[in-house]
């Protein structure tokens, strides 16, 4: 959950460096708030952008790289925090404090109510008003006084609202912090936020120690010669044994290496930001499912004869864009020509099958498109338009991962007569992924 005027930073991993990644930010009323291109962090393939919401509601961030088939979107809930208003109402002179200050001491209640209230109202009304007063006194004891000590007890036993509010203030803003920080624990039911935060710190602190003075990476950088020695030695020696262009290139490398230590603070901040952002995003990832079709090359001619032959079709390459959810095979051809002299079609039901390039036919392949008997019917010595088949068989049991090459073949391809020729044959995979 974010607050109004709080800076929100988004980092996305596209996987490819030097890309133009356009983005758009929609405000709480779904109006365009900001647009532009995200900035790449070094040459990591990670792109970053931030924005500051100016109103409460649900804000949306979206970006894409059309050439890579990459799309990303996320929604950020923004609300106006009210803890400060509650603290102001309890401060000396605040609204709730003035209400409590106006209450008479218990002794005055007893004297005045005994002497006056019972004489000017029936006993039923007196009992009712006394019940209200008793409830108000009980409420005051629960809410507490301004000088109540801060409490951070996990079970909050016998603590007032005021003491717990002060304890929350100490945890979030005051220098006192958390009185007793708990041991680290993985996220689970019954595990507090402080325990998870401690676990994240333990997992990432090694990065800081490696960069700190005396750490391994710091020692590597310290072993480099000072800049003044580089200037002297390179001026005296390198320019005499290498062309000026090589000298400039090597100086660029050395300058960048020396500057690496200064960049570690930015790297540490980005790592913390990525951890924080992805922790909130993970439960929502299943809602952002992309659908992309990856096509093979085109095989100009595929000929079917009157005998069953396993016929290879073009391979399909699926890049590494995320986690695969579902996949379906597509088969297309531009036209079909019969040269058999008789009406021609597929002879008995057959299958188009698929496997990874690392698998073996007959062991690791599965049926992707069921081709019925008499499919591709073509009149004798005629030409007919091609087909576009989309298989109904879901293939994630075999097409299980992105970043792989998949081989396709028509198993026991057989037609009624020789020959039936398919032109401009192409296959593709419709992939749903996030």
N, C-alpha and C positions, 0 to 999 in steps of 0.2 A: 504494500500500500504506500502511495506517495502523497506528498502534501503540495498545496498550491505554492508556487514560487520555488519549489525544490528542483534542482538540476537533475535531469534523468539522462543517463548515458547508455547508448545501445551499441554493442559490439556484435558483429556477425561474421562467421567464417564462410567465405565464398569458395576457398580452396585454390584460387588462381590469383596471382599477383597482377598489378598494373591493369585493373579493370575499372570501367566507369560504372559506379553503382548508384543510380538515382534513387532518391527517397522522397517520401511525402509524410507529413505529420498532420493528422486530423484532430481538431479540438473536440471538446465535450459535446458540441452540437453537430459533429461530423462535417464541419467546415475546414477547408484547407488552411492550416496554421503556418506551415513552413515547408519548403521544397528545396532541393539541391542535389549535390552528389556527395556521398560519404567519402571520408578520407581514409586511405590505407595506413595501417600501422607498420611502418618499415616496408619490407617485402614479404610479409607473413601470409598474405591472403586474408587477413582479418581487417575489416573496415569498421570505422567508428563514426558516430554522430550523436549529438546531444541536443536536448531542448528543455525549456523551462515552462511548464503549464501555468496559466494565469487564472484558471477557474477550476472548480471541483466538477468531477464527472469522469467518464471513461474516455481516455485519449488513445488514439491508434497510431502505430508506426508501421510503415510498409516500405520495402525496398525490393529490387529485382535486378538480375542480369539476364536479359532475354537470350543473349548468345549462348549462355551456359544452361539455360533452362532453370535458373535459380530464382526462387521467390521466397520472401520471408515477410511475416506480419505478426504483430503482437499488440495486445491491448493493455493499457496501464491505468488502473483505478487511482483517482486523485481525489482527496478529500481535505476539508479544512479541519485541522486539529483543534480540539476544544479543551485540552488539559490545562492550558494557561488561563482560560476563562474560569475554570473550576477553582484554580489556585487563587485568582483575584477575588472571587466571591468569598473565599474563606479568610483572606487577609484581613487585618485590623481595619475596620471601616467598610469592608465589603458587604454585599447584600445579605448573605447568610449569617455573617458575624453580627450585623446590626439586629437581625431577627432574634438571635440567641441572647444578645446583650439586653434586649428589651424584656426578657423573661425575668420575673421577680424571683428572689432567692426562695428556697424551699420553706424557710421559716415564715416568710410573709404569706405564702400560699396558705399554710396551715392556719395562721391567726385570722387572716381576713376571710378566708372561705368559711371557717367555723363560725365567725361572728356575724357575717353579712349574707353570704350567698344562700345559706339554708333558710334565712328569714325572708328573702325576696324572690325565692323561686321554689317550686315544688321539689320534693326530694328526688323525683325522677330526673328533673332537669339538672339538679345539683350532681346527681350520680353521673349523668352524661357528660357534663362539663369537667368533672373531676377525671373521668376516663380520658377525655381529650388532653387534659393537662398531664396526666400520668404518661400518656403515649408520647407527648412532646418531650417530657423529661427523659423517657427511655430512648427516644430518637437522638436527643442531644448526647446521651452517653455513648451511643453507637457512632455518631458522627465525630465526636471528640472535640478537643479544644485546640486553639492555635499553637499552644506550647507543647502539644503531644510530641514525644520523640519519634523519629522516623523508624518504621518497621519494615523488614525485608523477609519476614518469616514465610516459609513456603506454605504452611497451612493457615496462616493469619489468625491463629487462635487468640481470642480475647484482645484483638487489636481494633482500634477505631479507624473510621474512614480517613480521618485527617492523618493519622500515623502512616497508613498505607500509601496515601497520596504523597506524603513527604518521602517515603521510602522509594516510590517510583521516580520522584524527582531526583533523588540522589543517584539512582541507577542510570537515568537517562542524561542528566545535565550536570550534576554537582560533582565536585572533586572527590567526594567520599566514595563514589562508585558503588560496586556491589560489595556488601560486607564480607561475604564468604563465597568466592567463586567456586562452582561445583566442578567435579571431575568431568573430563570429556566423554561424550557418548554419541553414537550414531543416531540420526533421526528415527523416532519410533513413538508409538503411543505412550504417554506418560513421561516423555523426555522433554526437559525444558529447553527454551531457546538458548540460554546461557551455556548449557551442556553441549549443544550442537556447535555454538560459536567457538567454544574451547577446542572441540575436535578439529574444526577448520583451521584454527590457529596452529595447532600441533602439526597438521598436515602441510601447511605452507610456510611455517617459520624457517624450515631448512633453507628455503630460497634466500631469505634475508641473511642468515648466518653465512652462506657461501659468499655473498656480496659484501658482508661487513668487513671492517678492517681486520686483516689476518685470515680471512676466509680463503678457500682455494682459488676462486675466480679473482678475488682481490689480489692474491699473491701473484697470479699469472700476469695481471695488468701492472703490478708494481715492478715486475721483473723487466718490463720494457724500459728502455733508456729514456731519460728526460728529453723534452722537446728540444732543448738547447743542444744536446748531444746529437740528436737526429739532424738538426740544421747543419752543425759543423761537419759531421761525418758524411752526410749525403752531399753537401756542397763540395767537399774535398775529394770524395771517392766515387759515389754512384754515378754522377754525371759524366765521369771520365770512362766508365766501363759499360755504360748503357746509353742508348739514344734518349733524347730529351723526353720523348713521348712515354717511354717506359719509366723514366724517372718520375714524371708527373703521376703516372698510374700508381706506382708503388707508394709515393708520398700520400696519395689519396687513401690507399689501403691503411697505411700507418696512422694517418690522422683519424680515420674512422675508428681504428682499434683503440687509440688512446681515449677517444671520446666515449667509448662503450661504457666505462664506469659511471659517467655522468648520466647515462640513459637508464641505469638500473632502477632508479626511483620511479620513473615512468612505467617500466616493466612491472614492478611490484604493484603499483596502483592498478594497472590494467588487469593483472592476475586477480586481485581482490574484487575488482568490478565484474570480471567474467564469472567468478564464483558466486557473487551475490545475484547477478542477473539470471544465470542459468538455474539457480535454486528456485527462483520464482517461476521460471518458464517451463520447467520440466513437466509439471502436471498438465500444462496446456498444449504440449507439443502434438498430442494425438488429434487436436482440433484443426491443425494446419496440415492437411494432406494435399500434396500436389499430384497432378496427373500429367505425365510426359510420355510421348511416343518416340522411341529410338529406332531408326530405320537402318537397314542393311544397305550395301551397295546394290546396284541393279544388275541382274543377270539377263543379257539381251535375249537368249534363247534357251528354253528347257523343252526337250522333246520326250514324249511318252510313246512307247511302242506296245505291241500286243504281248508283252511278257513282263512279269513282275521284277522290277529293278529298284533297289534303294537309290534314290536320286537326291544328291546334296543340293541344298539351297544356300543362298549367301549367309555369312555370319552376321551377328548383331553385336555391337559393342555398347555396353551400358556404362557410363562414367560414374564416378563416386560422388553422388550428390547428397546422400543421406541414408536413411533406413528404409528398406523396401517393405511395402505392406502387401500389395497384390500385383499380379502381372497376367496379361493375356496376349496371345500371339495373333498377328495380322498377316494375311497372305493376299497379295495383289498381282495381277498381270494386265497388260494393256490390251492384248487381243489374243484370240485362239484361232488357229488355222488347221483344218483337216485336209490330209492328202491321202486318205485311205480308200477313197472311192465309195464309201458307205457311211451312213450316219454313225457317229463315233461319240463315245463318252467313257467315263471311268468304269472299269470292269470290277465289280464287287466293292464293298465298303473298305476304305483304307484310312490311314492316319498320317498326318504330318506331325513329327516328333521333334523334341528339343532337349539339349543337354549343355552343360558347361564344357568349355574346350578341354578341361582337364579330365572329364569323365570318358567312359567307354560306351560305344553304341551296344545296345543289347543288355546293358547292366545298369547304366546311370541315366538313361533317357526316359522321358515320359511323353504320353500323347498330348498334343497341344490343340490340334484341330481335327475333328472327326469328319472325313470326307465320305459322303454317302454314295452308294452305287448309282451310276448314271449321271453323276455330277459332270459339269463342263460339256453338256450335250451340244454337239455341233453337227449340222447337216452335212451330207456328203460333199466333199471338196469345196466347202464354204468357209468363210471367215466370219467370226462373231466377236462382239465386244468382250473384253476381259472381265474379271471378277474382282471383288474385294471382300474377303472373308475375315470376320473377327471371331476367333475361337471363344467358345463358352466355358472352356476348362480353365480354372484358376491355377496358376503355375508357380506359386510361391514355394511349394515344396521342392522344386528343382531350381527355379530362378529365385534364389534365396537372398542374394546380395547384390548391391550395386558394385561398380568397378570390376566387371568381369566380361568375358567374351562368350557368347552363346552360339552353338552350332545347331543348324536346323536341317532336317532332311525329310523327303517324302518317302515313307517306308513302303516297299513293294509297289511302286508306281506302275500302274497297268491300265491300258485302255482296250477297247474292243478291237481296234484295228490299227495297223501301222500306216501313217503315224498321226499323232495329234500334237501340234507344236504351240507352246505358250511363249509369248514375246514380252520382253521388259518385265521380268519377274522380280519382285521385291518383297521382303518380309520385314516385319517390325514387331517391337514389344511395347504394348501399352503398360506403363509402370505407374503405380500409385505409391508415393513415398513422402517422407517428412524429414 
